[in-house]
Amino acid sequence: AQGLANRLKPDGLPPVEWLTCGSGYLAGMKLGDRPLVEYTRDRLHREVQRRFGSDSLPESYELTTTYTPGGQLQQQHLTLPQLDREYGYDEGGRLVRISGPQQTREYRYSEAGRLTGVHTTAANLDITLPYATDPAGNRLPDPEFYPESSSMVWADNRITEDMQYRYRYDRYGRLTEKTDRIPEGVIRMHDERTHRYDYDNQHRLVRYVRTQYGETQAEGRYIYDSTGRRVGKRVWKREPVHWSETRTELSARPYETWYGWEGDRLATI
């Protein structure tokens, strides 16, 4: 099947071109006349080889990927052998091990198939990170630091806090606010970050605001076409003002990004 070529020419920069095969999968990218990456796929469209750069360049690399008979990732081999990876699975098809020359990770599960811990070993490292869940499978805070978490249950299957954030939702279950969690005993000067999310009546994200120190640090607004595809976003960021070394303000003009579509396939940015 014939592929589809796409081209983007940023101001003052060489054009960026990428080619998709007839089935829509990415086949390669170029920056000007210089190849950036090329993909080779098998009959199931799975990536089996990824080539970075050109054969004529000393910094070219090649990544080879193999799969198990069941279609799971089995091995990845890079030109740099220290980055090789091998993947192991149990009889139920769950990932139990990722091993390489420098580090190995082992994954442990409960009888219900939920992740209970990750054991990482390396030359100077041997650590186990535990994971806990409520009866419905929702993540709970680390039981090592929050022993009481073993008796917790999240109402409506909505997580309200973890080790990093506190969460709030609206009546539709959409995330509306995420705030840094401050551990007990830590003195903070109102520097926790709060992320707020607004949606339209079709449950699409239309506005995002991040605040800190009581001021807006960033704001994003998102635009959709009549079919629900995101076609653009405008982002305002807090930046230094030219007349002060310490004061910052939100940018007067937004940073804009626009998206072009071929049906349901993203074609240009």
PLY file of the C-alpha trace (Angstrom):
ply
format ascii 1.0
element vertex 269
property float x
property float y
property float z
element edge 268
property int vertex1
property int vertex2
end_header
0.00 0.00 0.00
1.18 3.47 -0.78
2.39 5.55 2.15
1.54 9.12 3.08
4.23 11.81 3.26
3.88 14.77 5.58
6.01 17.88 5.72
6.40 20.63 8.31
8.64 23.64 7.75
9.29 25.68 10.92
10.41 29.27 10.40
14.16 29.44 9.81
14.68 25.69 10.19
15.03 22.80 7.73
11.78 21.04 6.86
10.73 18.04 8.91
9.28 15.19 6.89
7.73 11.95 8.07
6.34 9.05 6.09
3.59 6.69 7.13
2.97 3.36 5.45
-0.38 2.52 3.89
-1.74 1.14 7.16
-0.95 4.43 8.91
2.10 3.42 10.94
5.13 5.69 11.04
7.84 4.52 8.63
10.48 7.24 8.97
11.41 10.87 9.60
13.90 13.30 8.06
15.23 16.72 9.01
16.06 18.40 5.74
18.07 15.80 3.80
19.25 14.04 6.94
17.45 10.85 8.02
16.46 10.92 11.68
14.81 7.55 12.14
13.55 4.65 10.02
11.25 1.81 11.10
10.97 -1.74 9.82
7.82 -3.69 10.73
6.69 -7.28 10.46
3.46 -8.54 8.88
1.58 -7.67 12.08
2.87 -4.07 11.85
5.03 -4.57 14.96
8.29 -2.69 15.06
11.23 -5.08 14.58
13.98 -2.60 13.72
14.54 1.09 14.37
17.47 2.88 12.78
18.65 6.28 14.02
20.63 8.43 11.59
22.29 7.34 8.36
24.70 4.45 7.79
27.26 7.00 6.59
27.25 8.81 9.94
29.35 7.63 12.91
26.54 8.37 15.37
24.02 6.02 13.73
22.33 3.40 15.95
20.12 0.42 15.38
17.53 -1.07 17.73
16.31 -4.62 17.08
13.18 -5.94 18.80
11.89 -9.51 19.08
8.62 -10.88 20.43
7.38 -14.04 22.13
5.03 -16.42 20.27
2.22 -14.76 22.21
3.17 -11.32 20.88
4.80 -9.94 24.01
8.01 -7.96 23.98
10.90 -10.42 24.43
14.22 -8.71 23.73
15.63 -5.37 22.61
19.17 -5.11 21.32
20.85 -1.77 20.66
24.18 -0.99 19.03
25.30 -0.07 22.56
25.08 -3.45 24.37
24.87 -1.85 27.82
21.35 -0.75 26.90
20.11 -4.23 25.90
16.91 -5.47 27.56
15.33 -8.88 28.06
11.76 -9.36 29.28
10.33 -12.31 31.22
6.71 -13.30 31.89
4.88 -15.77 34.10
2.37 -18.38 32.93
-0.40 -15.79 33.15
1.41 -13.45 30.76
2.31 -10.90 33.43
5.63 -9.12 33.20
7.88 -10.46 35.98
11.35 -9.34 34.94
13.24 -6.74 32.91
16.96 -7.46 32.86
19.96 -5.78 31.31
23.74 -5.65 31.74
23.49 -2.93 34.39
20.17 -3.44 36.17
17.40 -5.97 36.79
13.83 -5.34 37.88
11.50 -8.03 39.18
7.74 -7.51 39.51
5.59 -9.29 42.09
1.84 -9.77 42.05
-0.95 -10.84 44.38
-3.20 -13.83 43.72
-5.64 -11.38 42.15
-2.95 -10.31 39.66
-2.30 -6.88 41.14
1.20 -5.49 41.41
2.50 -5.74 44.99
6.16 -4.79 44.63
9.11 -4.01 42.38
12.56 -5.31 43.31
15.46 -3.48 41.63
19.07 -4.68 41.76
22.22 -3.15 40.29
25.91 -2.87 41.16
25.29 -0.55 44.11
21.53 -0.90 44.49
19.13 -3.38 46.05
15.72 -1.91 46.80
12.11 -3.07 46.92
9.18 -0.69 46.40
5.88 -2.03 47.77
2.50 -1.34 46.21
-0.85 -1.64 47.97
-4.42 -1.56 46.67
-7.90 -1.57 48.15
-10.32 -4.46 47.38
-11.36 -2.75 44.13
-7.76 -2.47 42.94
-7.29 1.25 43.55
-3.79 2.29 44.55
-3.20 3.14 48.22
-0.40 5.22 49.78
2.88 3.39 50.42
2.18 1.10 53.41
5.74 1.56 54.67
5.15 5.28 55.24
1.40 5.14 55.82
0.65 1.93 57.79
-3.00 2.92 58.18
-3.45 2.76 54.41
-4.05 -1.01 54.56
-7.54 -0.34 55.95
-8.39 2.45 53.49
-11.01 2.21 50.77
-11.50 4.83 48.03
-15.15 5.85 47.72
-16.53 5.67 44.16
-13.15 4.28 43.02
-11.70 7.80 42.96
-8.29 8.22 44.53
-8.24 11.36 46.66
-4.57 11.33 47.67
-1.26 9.55 47.19
2.32 10.27 48.21
2.60 13.19 45.77
-0.81 14.79 45.32
-4.34 15.33 46.64
-7.10 15.00 44.07
-10.60 16.45 43.67
-13.31 15.43 41.19
-16.61 16.78 39.94
-19.92 14.91 39.95
-19.05 13.24 36.63
-15.84 11.75 38.04
-13.58 14.10 36.08
-10.39 15.27 37.74
-10.78 18.98 38.51
-7.90 19.71 40.90
-4.53 18.22 41.80
-2.42 19.76 44.58
1.01 18.90 45.94
0.77 16.86 49.11
2.84 18.22 52.02
4.15 15.48 54.35
3.50 15.90 58.05
6.22 17.85 59.85
7.46 19.60 56.72
7.32 23.39 56.85
6.24 24.90 53.54
5.75 28.52 52.53
2.63 28.11 50.39
4.79 26.87 47.54
2.66 23.82 46.76
1.48 23.69 43.16
-2.18 23.34 42.27
-3.37 22.13 38.87
-6.96 22.88 37.84
-8.87 21.37 34.92
-12.07 22.64 33.24
-14.21 20.70 30.77
-16.98 21.47 28.31
-20.39 19.78 28.22
-18.89 16.98 26.11
-16.30 16.20 28.82
-13.39 17.56 26.77
-10.58 19.39 28.53
-10.83 23.07 27.54
-8.74 24.85 30.18
-5.79 24.06 32.43
-4.28 26.37 35.07
-1.25 25.80 37.30
-0.84 28.08 40.33
1.94 28.46 42.88
2.60 31.12 45.55
-0.96 32.29 44.93
-0.19 33.25 41.32
-0.94 31.66 37.97
2.23 30.08 36.58
0.77 28.68 33.37
-2.57 28.54 31.59
-3.64 26.46 28.63
-6.80 26.57 26.50
-7.73 23.81 24.08
-9.74 24.02 20.85
-11.71 21.25 19.13
-13.48 20.91 15.81
-17.07 19.76 15.35
-16.03 16.08 15.35
-14.22 16.34 18.69
-10.64 16.37 17.38
-8.26 18.72 19.14
-7.13 21.23 16.52
-5.23 23.75 18.63
-4.00 24.88 21.99
-2.88 28.21 23.40
-0.50 28.32 26.36
0.46 31.31 28.49
3.60 30.95 30.63
5.00 33.11 33.42
8.16 34.82 32.15
10.58 37.50 33.40
9.67 41.06 32.42
12.28 43.15 30.66
12.18 45.99 33.20
12.78 43.89 36.33
15.29 41.23 37.37
12.92 39.56 39.81
9.36 40.11 38.61
7.55 37.75 36.27
4.23 37.95 34.44
2.17 35.73 32.20
3.16 36.12 28.58
1.03 38.70 26.78
0.73 36.48 23.73
0.14 32.75 23.96
2.32 30.01 22.54
0.10 28.43 19.90
0.10 24.89 18.54
-2.21 23.76 15.73
-3.00 20.21 14.63
-3.95 18.93 11.18
-5.83 15.69 10.67
-6.29 13.09 7.92
-9.53 11.54 9.12
-8.78 10.27 12.64
-5.03 10.31 12.03
-2.89 13.22 13.20
-1.01 14.50 10.13
0.61 17.83 11.03
1.60 19.84 14.08
0 1
1 2
2 3
3 4
4 5
5 6
6 7
7 8
8 9
9 10
10 11
11 12
12 13
13 14
14 15
15 16
16 17
17 18
18 19
19 20
20 21
21 22
22 23
23 24
24 25
25 26
26 27
27 28
28 29
29 30
30 31
31 32
32 33
33 34
34 35
35 36
36 37
37 38
38 39
39 40
40 41
41 42
42 43
43 44
44 45
45 46
46 47
47 48
48 49
49 50
50 51
51 52
52 53
53 54
54 55
55 56
56 57
57 58
58 59
59 60
60 61
61 62
62 63
63 64
64 65
65 66
66 67
67 68
68 69
69 70
70 71
71 72
72 73
73 74
74 75
75 76
76 77
77 78
78 79
79 80
80 81
81 82
82 83
83 84
84 85
85 86
86 87
87 88
88 89
89 90
90 91
91 92
92 93
93 94
94 95
95 96
96 97
97 98
98 99
99 100
100 101
101 102
102 103
103 104
104 105
105 106
106 107
107 108
108 109
109 110
110 111
111 112
112 113
113 114
114 115
115 116
116 117
117 118
118 119
119 120
120 121
121 122
122 123
123 124
124 125
125 126
126 127
127 128
128 129
129 130
130 131
131 132
132 133
133 134
134 135
135 136
136 137
137 138
138 139
139 140
140 141
141 142
142 143
143 144
144 145
145 146
146 147
147 148
148 149
149 150
150 151
151 152
152 153
153 154
154 155
155 156
156 157
157 158
158 159
159 160
160 161
161 162
162 163
163 164
164 165
165 166
166 167
167 168
168 169
169 170
170 171
171 172
172 173
173 174
174 175
175 176
176 177
177 178
178 179
179 180
180 181
181 182
182 183
183 184
184 185
185 186
186 187
187 188
188 189
189 190
190 191
191 192
192 193
193 194
194 195
195 196
196 197
197 198
198 199
199 200
200 201
201 202
202 203
203 204
204 205
205 206
206 207
207 208
208 209
209 210
210 211
211 212
212 213
213 214
214 215
215 216
216 217
217 218
218 219
219 220
220 221
221 222
222 223
223 224
224 225
225 226
226 227
227 228
228 229
229 230
230 231
231 232
232 233
233 234
234 235
235 236
236 237
237 238
238 239
239 240
240 241
241 242
242 243
243 244
244 245
245 246
246 247
247 248
248 249
249 250
250 251
251 252
252 253
253 254
254 255
255 256
256 257
257 258
258 259
259 260
260 261
261 262
262 263
263 264
264 265
265 266
266 267
267 268
